[in-house]
Amino acid sequence: MSHAPQPPNPADSPLQIDRTALEQLAALLLEKVGLKITPDGYYGLRLAMQARMPALGLSDGQDYVRRLRQLAGEAELRGLLPLVTVGKTEFFRDTRQFRAIEHTLMPQMLARARRASRHVEIWSAGCATGEEPYSLGMVAVEAGALGGEVDVWATDLNPAAVEFARVGLYPVRRMIGISEERIARFFTFSDAGYQVLPAVREMVRFEGHNLAAPVFPHVLPGSKDLILCRNVIIYFDQPTIRGLMDRFFDALRPGGVLLLGYSESLFRISSKFEMFEIDGTFAYRRPWPQDGTPTAPPPRPSAPAPAPSAPRPLQHVLPRRPTTGTFRFPLPPPSAPPAKPRPSEVHRSPVERLDDVVRLIEKGDFPQAMLAAHRLTDDHPEDLAALLTLGNVHALMGNADEARDCFAKALRAEPLCVEARIYVGLACLQEGKLEEAKSELQKALFLEPTLSLGHYLLAQVHEKRGEKEAALRCYRNAVQQRRYSQRALLGHYPELPGSSDAIAQAAQYRLAALSES
């Protein structure tokens, strides 16, 4: 008895996933959920399609994308997303941010909420498998929050991650970052793993949510005290990020705080928020209304910086200190009254007087430059450029304590002063304090990511620490900033050019040298 030949099963056919299918899928993910996947990520897309297509009996990648675009493809899209999104997280990730939450933000939020007879509302946006919102719950309990006083809304695009988070059961390998005291207080242990206790779990509500959606119908305007959206917007394109930041701004109460990932910034994205530093980390805040409540810090002084001198090549070594070695110029005692301006200085502007200081520095006459800068800052203590220049002279003379005092004064006057961070980083680099230099330069780049000099100096720190790959990456970043115009920095430090071309040229030299080593 003969049998009719059976048609081939598409699932048994070799998978055909061409470049067009990958481009179509990347475009669909951008359209549907705001995920920005560049060609560098196409390999991961291919693996995800190879895992999902056989389950649908499909062998052609473009057919798979067409299925996703159909109404029936919504369920398949939910199945695909866990394979193309990275849900890496851990308990108490980023110790500096959680230190700020523990020591400052949580106590402040609880105090305000109690005065207003309401509860604290926190949104963990992009919660992955739940470690972040449960960490917030633990901090709330430790801050004395009672049942019902804190509500943590935890959302994620990945439905599998949300379901895992709801269970609150974690294997041993996921407990990195939690102290033994917290494990004993907030978890029970069994053969299945570590289970979060009800006192914390009851604070957290888990839901699926698409941050790229144009509206958030379930989020009341002005309802959130704190939003954490960390290491999420790196997957979005700029229009999606701008729309999301607008929605976050609307969701926050006045004075409410937004925390992003350490490498994420709203530079050139949104000007609605005010940035501030808290317990060693940067955060964004919805400004208070102009009614006597705390307001944004004053704007950067508009005094012009001294005219830049002709560009000079940037050397790999940092500017040398004066040849006087460990000589410290004798400073006036703290109790001495400020020196009166000399008659020749009375009618001269701070800019003209700062030009004189710069000329003395360039001549190498650091003692006279220090005297002139001291007189200028005594007469005009609000002049940020003069204060920064004085700090640099102190640093170059080896007066580390006096230099730090100048930079600290600059930061008190302008908490988001990029130049102060750059110059502190330079001073630390000169002193060999590489960890502190790295921290200050990273803060400067968080405030102004396109600052090519910051990338170059950070590369030097990595190079001195023997971190070759990190140094190469930062030198490449310095080169890439050539496409942005570089503003003149306030203050003066010798041998630091403002030209992105000069910095890029020096960075390319170091790239070549490191690549050959």
C-alpha positions as CSV (number, residue, x, y, z in Angstrom):
1,M,0.0,0.0,0.0
2,S,1.5,3.3,-1.1
3,H,1.2,6.5,0.9
4,A,0.9,10.0,-0.6
5,P,4.0,12.1,0.0
6,Q,3.7,14.4,3.0
7,P,4.3,18.1,2.5
8,P,7.5,19.2,4.2
9,N,7.2,20.6,7.7
10,P,8.6,24.2,7.7
11,A,10.0,23.6,11.2
12,D,12.3,20.9,9.7
13,S,13.6,23.3,7.1
14,P,16.9,25.3,7.6
15,L,16.1,28.7,9.0
16,Q,16.5,31.5,6.6
17,I,17.3,34.7,8.5
18,D,18.8,37.3,6.3
19,R,19.9,40.9,7.0
20,T,16.6,42.3,5.8
21,A,14.7,40.2,8.4
22,L,17.0,41.4,11.2
23,E,16.6,45.0,10.1
24,Q,12.8,44.6,10.0
25,L,12.8,43.0,13.5
26,A,14.9,45.8,14.9
27,A,12.6,48.4,13.4
28,L,9.5,46.6,14.9
29,L,11.1,46.4,18.3
30,L,11.8,50.2,18.2
31,E,8.3,50.9,17.1
32,K,6.5,48.6,19.5
33,V,8.5,48.9,22.7
34,G,11.1,51.6,22.1
35,L,14.1,49.2,22.1
36,K,17.0,50.5,20.1
37,I,19.1,47.6,18.6
38,T,22.0,48.6,16.5
39,P,23.6,46.4,13.9
40,D,26.1,45.4,16.6
41,G,23.2,43.6,18.3
42,Y,22.0,41.7,15.3
43,Y,23.8,38.6,16.4
44,G,21.6,38.5,19.5
45,L,18.5,39.1,17.4
46,R,19.4,36.2,15.2
47,L,19.8,33.9,18.2
48,A,16.4,35.0,19.6
49,M,14.7,34.3,16.2
50,Q,16.4,30.9,15.9
51,A,15.0,30.0,19.4
52,R,11.4,31.2,18.6
53,M,10.7,30.5,14.9
54,P,10.6,26.7,15.1
55,A,7.9,26.9,17.8
56,L,5.7,28.7,15.3
57,G,6.6,26.3,12.4
58,L,8.4,29.1,10.5
59,S,11.7,28.9,8.7
60,D,11.8,32.3,7.0
61,G,12.8,35.3,9.1
62,Q,10.7,37.8,7.2
63,D,7.6,35.6,7.7
64,Y,8.4,35.7,11.4
65,V,8.5,39.5,11.5
66,R,5.2,39.6,9.5
67,R,3.6,37.3,12.2
68,L,4.8,39.7,14.9
69,R,3.2,42.6,13.1
70,Q,-0.2,40.9,13.0
71,L,-2.6,41.1,15.9
72,A,-2.0,37.5,16.8
73,G,1.7,38.4,17.2
74,E,1.3,40.2,20.5
75,A,1.6,37.0,22.5
76,E,4.7,36.0,20.4
77,L,6.2,39.4,21.0
78,R,5.9,38.8,24.8
79,G,7.7,35.5,24.3
80,L,10.5,37.1,22.2
81,L,11.2,40.0,24.5
82,P,12.9,38.0,27.3
83,L,15.5,36.9,24.7
84,V,16.4,40.3,23.4
85,T,16.4,42.4,26.7
86,V,19.1,42.1,29.3
87,G,17.6,41.9,32.8
88,K,20.8,41.9,34.8
89,T,20.3,43.2,38.3
90,E,21.3,42.4,41.9
91,F,20.3,43.4,45.4
92,F,21.5,46.9,46.4
93,R,23.1,47.5,43.0
94,D,25.1,50.7,43.0
95,T,26.0,51.2,46.6
96,R,26.3,55.0,46.3
97,Q,22.7,55.4,45.2
98,F,21.4,53.0,47.9
99,R,23.5,54.9,50.5
100,A,21.7,58.1,49.4
101,I,18.3,56.3,49.6
102,E,19.1,54.8,53.0
103,H,20.7,57.9,54.7
104,T,18.8,60.8,53.1
105,L,16.0,60.1,50.6
106,M,14.0,57.5,52.5
107,P,14.0,59.4,55.8
108,Q,13.0,62.6,54.0
109,M,10.2,60.9,52.0
110,L,8.8,59.3,55.1
111,A,8.9,62.6,57.1
112,R,7.1,64.5,54.3
113,A,4.5,61.8,53.8
114,R,3.7,61.6,57.5
115,R,3.2,65.4,57.7
116,A,0.8,65.1,54.7
117,S,-1.0,62.0,56.1
118,R,-0.2,60.0,53.0
119,H,2.0,57.1,52.0
120,V,5.4,57.2,50.2
121,E,5.1,56.1,46.5
122,I,8.1,54.7,44.8
123,W,8.3,53.4,41.2
124,S,10.9,50.8,40.2
125,A,10.7,51.1,36.4
126,G,12.5,48.2,34.7
127,C,12.6,46.1,37.9
128,A,13.8,42.9,36.1
129,T,13.6,40.0,38.5
130,G,12.7,42.1,41.6
131,E,16.0,42.6,43.4
132,E,15.8,46.4,43.2
133,P,12.2,46.8,44.6
134,Y,12.8,44.3,47.4
135,S,16.0,46.2,48.3
136,L,13.9,49.4,48.5
137,G,11.5,47.6,50.8
138,M,14.3,46.5,53.1
139,V,15.6,50.1,53.3
140,A,12.1,51.3,54.1
141,V,11.7,48.8,57.0
142,E,15.1,49.8,58.3
143,A,14.1,53.4,58.2
144,G,11.1,52.6,60.5
145,A,8.3,52.5,57.9
146,L,5.2,50.8,59.2
147,G,2.8,48.6,57.2
148,G,1.1,50.6,54.5
149,E,3.4,53.6,54.8
150,V,5.5,52.8,51.7
151,D,4.2,51.5,48.3
152,V,6.8,50.3,45.8
153,W,5.3,49.8,42.3
154,A,7.7,47.5,40.3
155,T,7.2,47.2,36.6
156,D,9.0,45.5,33.7
157,L,8.4,44.8,30.0
158,N,9.4,41.1,30.5
159,P,6.5,39.1,31.8
160,A,8.7,36.1,32.8
161,A,10.8,38.4,34.9
162,V,7.7,39.9,36.6
163,E,6.4,36.4,37.4
164,F,9.8,35.4,38.9
165,A,9.9,38.6,40.9
166,R,6.4,38.1,42.4
167,V,7.5,34.8,43.9
168,G,10.4,36.4,45.7
169,L,12.5,33.2,45.8
170,Y,16.2,33.6,45.0
171,P,19.0,31.0,44.6
172,V,22.2,31.5,46.6
173,R,24.1,32.9,43.6
174,R,21.6,35.9,43.5
175,M,22.2,36.9,47.0
176,I,25.4,38.8,46.2
177,G,25.4,42.3,47.7
178,I,23.3,41.6,50.8
179,S,24.9,41.6,54.2
180,E,24.5,38.6,56.5
181,E,22.4,40.8,58.8
182,R,19.9,41.7,56.1
183,I,19.7,38.1,55.0
184,A,18.9,37.0,58.5
185,R,16.3,39.7,59.0
186,F,14.5,39.7,55.6
187,F,14.7,36.1,54.3
188,T,13.9,32.6,55.2
189,F,16.1,29.8,53.8
190,S,15.1,26.4,52.4
191,D,16.3,23.9,49.9
192,A,14.6,26.0,47.2
193,G,16.5,29.1,48.0
194,Y,16.0,32.4,49.9
195,Q,12.5,33.6,50.3
196,V,11.7,37.3,50.9
197,L,9.7,37.7,54.0
198,P,6.1,39.1,53.9
199,A,7.0,42.3,55.7
200,V,9.0,43.3,52.5
201,R,6.9,41.5,49.9
202,E,3.7,43.2,50.9
203,M,5.2,46.6,50.2
204,V,5.8,45.7,46.5
205,R,3.3,45.5,43.6
206,F,4.6,43.9,40.4
207,E,3.0,44.6,37.0
208,G,4.0,44.4,33.4
209,H,4.5,47.8,31.8
210,N,5.9,49.2,28.6
211,L,7.9,52.4,29.3
212,A,7.8,53.3,25.6
213,A,4.0,53.6,25.6
214,P,3.0,57.2,24.7
215,V,0.8,57.5,27.9
216,F,0.8,56.0,31.3
217,P,-2.9,55.8,32.1
218,H,-2.4,54.1,35.5
219,V,0.1,56.7,36.8
220,L,-1.5,59.7,38.5
221,P,0.2,63.1,37.9
222,G,2.4,64.2,40.8
223,S,2.0,61.0,42.7
224,K,5.6,59.5,42.9
225,D,8.2,60.5,45.5
226,L,11.0,58.5,43.9
227,I,11.4,56.8,40.5
228,L,14.3,54.5,39.8
229,C,14.9,53.8,36.1
230,R,18.4,52.4,36.0
231,N,20.2,50.9,33.1
232,V,17.0,50.9,31.0
233,I,17.2,54.0,28.7
234,I,20.4,52.8,27.2
235,Y,18.2,50.5,25.1
236,F,16.0,53.4,23.8
237,D,16.4,55.9,21.0
238,Q,16.4,59.7,21.9
239,P,12.8,60.4,20.9
240,T,11.7,57.6,23.2
241,I,13.9,58.8,26.0
242,R,12.6,62.3,25.7
243,G,9.0,61.2,25.8
244,L,9.7,58.9,28.8
245,M,11.4,61.7,30.7
246,D,8.4,64.0,30.1
247,R,6.1,61.3,31.6
248,F,8.5,60.7,34.5
249,F,8.5,64.4,35.2
250,D,4.7,64.5,35.3
251,A,4.5,61.5,37.5
252,L,6.8,63.0,40.2
253,R,5.7,65.2,43.0
254,P,7.4,68.6,43.3
255,G,10.7,67.7,44.9
256,G,10.4,64.1,43.7
257,V,13.6,62.4,42.7
258,L,14.6,60.4,39.6
259,L,17.6,58.0,39.7
260,L,19.2,56.7,36.5
261,G,22.0,54.3,35.9
262,Y,25.5,55.5,36.6
263,S,26.3,55.7,32.9
264,E,23.0,57.4,32.0
265,S,22.5,61.1,31.8
266,L,19.9,63.6,30.7
267,F,22.5,65.8,29.1
268,R,21.0,67.3,26.0
269,I,17.9,65.2,26.6
270,S,15.7,67.1,29.1
271,S,16.0,70.5,30.8
272,K,13.0,70.1,33.0
273,F,14.8,68.4,35.9
274,E,17.4,69.9,38.1
275,M,20.5,67.8,38.8
276,F,22.0,67.7,42.2
277,E,24.6,65.6,44.1
278,I,23.6,63.6,47.1
279,D,25.8,61.4,49.2
280,G,28.4,61.0,46.4
281,T,26.0,60.3,43.6
282,F,24.0,62.4,41.1
283,A,20.3,62.5,40.9
284,Y,17.5,64.5,39.1
285,R,14.7,66.3,40.9
286,R,11.4,67.9,39.8
287,P,11.9,71.5,41.0
288,W,9.9,72.8,43.9
289,P,7.3,75.5,43.0
290,Q,8.5,79.1,43.4
291,D,6.7,79.7,46.7
292,G,9.5,79.7,49.2
293,T,10.1,76.0,49.2
294,P,13.6,74.8,48.2
295,T,14.5,75.8,44.6
296,A,17.1,74.9,42.1
297,P,20.7,76.0,42.6
298,P,21.6,79.4,41.1
299,P,22.7,79.4,37.5
300,R,26.4,79.2,36.6
301,P,28.0,82.7,36.8
302,S,28.2,84.3,33.4
303,A,31.6,85.9,33.8
304,P,33.5,85.2,30.7
305,A,36.6,82.9,30.9
306,P,39.9,84.4,29.9
307,A,40.6,84.3,26.2
308,P,42.3,81.1,25.2
309,S,45.9,81.3,24.1
310,A,47.0,79.7,20.8
311,P,46.5,76.0,20.8
312,R,49.5,74.0,21.9
313,P,50.0,70.2,21.5
314,L,48.7,68.2,24.4
315,Q,51.5,66.2,26.0
316,H,51.0,62.7,27.4
317,V,52.5,63.7,30.6
318,L,50.7,66.3,32.7
319,P,51.9,69.9,33.1
320,R,55.0,70.0,35.3
321,R,55.0,71.7,38.6
322,P,57.3,74.6,39.1
323,T,61.0,73.8,39.5
324,T,61.0,74.9,43.1
325,G,60.2,71.3,44.0
326,T,58.4,71.0,47.4
327,F,58.5,74.8,48.0
328,R,55.3,76.1,49.5
329,F,54.7,79.8,49.1
330,P,54.0,81.3,52.5
331,L,50.3,82.1,52.8
332,P,48.9,84.9,54.9
333,P,47.6,83.7,58.3
334,P,43.9,82.9,58.4
335,S,43.2,85.8,60.8
336,A,44.8,88.4,58.6
337,P,42.4,90.8,57.0
338,P,42.0,90.7,53.2
339,A,44.6,92.8,51.4
340,K,43.3,96.0,50.0
341,P,43.5,96.2,46.2
342,R,46.4,98.1,44.9
343,P,45.6,101.5,43.3
344,S,46.4,100.1,39.8
345,E,43.7,97.3,40.4
346,V,40.8,99.5,41.6
347,H,39.5,100.4,38.2
348,R,40.3,97.1,36.5
349,S,37.7,94.4,35.8
350,P,38.1,90.9,37.2
351,V,38.6,89.6,33.7
352,E,41.5,91.9,33.1
353,R,43.1,91.0,36.4
354,L,42.6,87.3,35.7
355,D,44.4,87.8,32.4
356,D,47.3,89.1,34.4
357,V,47.3,85.9,36.6
358,V,47.2,83.7,33.4
359,R,50.2,85.6,32.0
360,L,52.2,85.0,35.2
361,I,51.3,81.3,35.1
362,E,52.4,81.0,31.5
363,K,55.7,82.7,32.4
364,G,56.2,80.2,35.2
365,D,56.1,82.9,37.9
366,F,53.8,80.9,40.2
367,P,54.5,82.8,43.5
368,Q,53.4,86.1,41.8
369,A,50.5,84.3,40.1
370,M,49.4,83.1,43.5
371,L,49.6,86.5,45.1
372,A,47.6,88.1,42.2
373,A,45.0,85.4,42.3
374,H,44.6,85.7,46.1
375,R,44.0,89.4,45.8
376,L,41.5,88.9,43.0
377,T,39.5,86.3,45.0
378,D,39.6,88.5,48.1
379,D,38.1,91.4,46.1
380,H,35.7,89.2,44.1
381,P,34.9,86.0,46.1
382,E,32.0,85.3,43.8
383,D,34.3,85.0,40.7
384,L,34.3,81.3,39.9
385,A,37.0,81.5,37.2
386,A,39.4,83.3,39.6
387,L,38.7,80.8,42.4
388,L,39.3,77.8,40.1
389,T,42.5,79.4,38.7
390,L,43.8,80.0,42.3
391,G,43.0,76.3,43.1
392,N,45.1,75.2,40.1
393,V,48.0,77.4,41.1
394,H,47.9,75.9,44.6
395,A,47.8,72.4,43.1
396,L,50.8,73.1,40.8
397,M,52.7,74.5,43.7
398,G,52.1,71.4,45.8
399,N,49.7,73.1,48.2
400,A,47.2,70.3,48.1
401,D,45.1,71.4,51.1
402,E,44.7,75.0,49.8
403,A,43.8,73.7,46.3
404,R,41.1,71.4,47.7
405,D,39.7,74.3,49.7
406,C,39.4,76.4,46.6
407,F,37.7,73.7,44.6
408,A,35.3,73.0,47.6
409,K,34.4,76.7,47.7
410,A,33.7,76.5,43.9
411,L,31.4,73.5,44.4
412,R,29.5,75.2,47.2
413,A,28.9,78.2,45.0
414,E,28.0,76.0,41.9
415,P,27.3,72.3,42.9
416,L,27.3,71.2,39.3
417,C,30.6,72.9,38.3
418,V,32.2,70.6,35.8
419,E,35.5,72.5,35.9
420,A,35.9,71.9,39.6
421,R,35.6,68.1,39.1
422,I,38.1,68.2,36.2
423,Y,40.6,70.2,38.2
424,V,40.2,68.1,41.3
425,G,40.8,65.1,39.1
426,L,43.9,66.7,37.6
427,A,45.3,67.5,41.1
428,C,44.7,63.9,42.3
429,L,46.3,62.6,39.1
430,Q,49.4,64.8,39.9
431,E,49.4,63.4,43.5
432,G,49.1,59.8,42.3
433,K,45.7,59.5,44.0
434,L,44.3,57.5,41.1
435,E,41.1,56.2,42.6
436,E,40.0,59.7,43.7
437,A,41.0,61.1,40.3
438,K,38.9,58.4,38.5
439,S,35.9,59.2,40.7
440,E,36.1,63.0,40.1
441,L,36.5,62.7,36.3
442,Q,33.6,60.2,36.1
443,K,31.5,62.8,37.9
444,A,32.6,65.5,35.4
445,L,31.6,63.2,32.5
446,F,28.3,62.4,34.0
447,L,27.6,66.1,34.1
448,E,29.0,66.8,30.6
449,P,29.4,63.5,28.6
450,T,30.7,65.2,25.4
451,L,33.7,66.8,27.2
452,S,36.7,65.3,25.3
453,L,39.2,66.5,27.8
454,G,37.4,64.5,30.5
455,H,37.6,61.3,28.5
456,Y,41.3,61.9,27.7
457,L,42.2,62.5,31.4
458,L,40.2,59.5,32.5
459,A,42.1,57.4,30.0
460,Q,45.3,58.6,31.6
461,V,44.1,57.5,35.0
462,H,43.2,54.0,33.6
463,E,46.6,53.8,31.9
464,K,48.5,54.7,35.1
465,R,46.4,52.0,36.9
466,G,47.4,49.4,34.3
467,E,43.8,49.1,33.0
468,K,44.7,48.9,29.3
469,E,41.2,48.1,27.9
470,A,39.5,50.8,29.9
471,A,42.2,53.3,28.8
472,L,41.7,52.3,25.1
473,R,38.0,52.8,25.5
474,C,38.3,56.3,27.0
475,Y,40.9,57.4,24.4
476,R,38.4,56.3,21.7
477,N,35.7,58.3,23.5
478,A,37.9,61.3,23.5
479,V,38.4,61.0,19.7
480,Q,34.6,60.5,19.1
481,Q,33.8,63.8,20.9
482,R,35.5,65.7,18.0
483,R,32.1,66.0,16.4
484,Y,31.0,68.2,19.3
485,S,32.2,71.8,19.8
486,Q,34.2,72.1,23.0
487,R,33.4,75.1,25.2
488,A,36.2,77.0,26.9
489,L,36.5,75.9,30.6
490,L,36.3,78.4,33.4
491,G,39.6,78.9,35.2
492,H,43.1,78.3,33.8
493,Y,45.4,75.3,33.9
494,P,48.5,75.5,31.7
495,E,49.0,73.2,28.7
496,L,45.3,72.1,28.6
497,P,43.9,72.9,25.1
498,G,40.3,73.5,24.4
499,S,40.5,72.2,20.9
500,S,38.9,68.9,20.3
501,D,41.2,68.3,17.4
502,A,44.3,68.7,19.6
503,I,42.9,66.3,22.2
504,A,41.8,63.8,19.5
505,Q,45.3,63.9,18.0
506,A,46.9,63.2,21.4
507,A,44.3,60.4,22.1
508,Q,45.1,58.8,18.7
509,Y,48.8,58.9,19.5
510,R,48.1,57.0,22.8
511,L,45.8,54.6,21.1
512,A,48.6,53.7,18.6
513,A,51.1,53.4,21.4
514,L,48.9,51.2,23.6
515,S,47.9,49.0,20.7
516,E,51.5,48.2,20.0
517,S,52.4,47.5,23.6
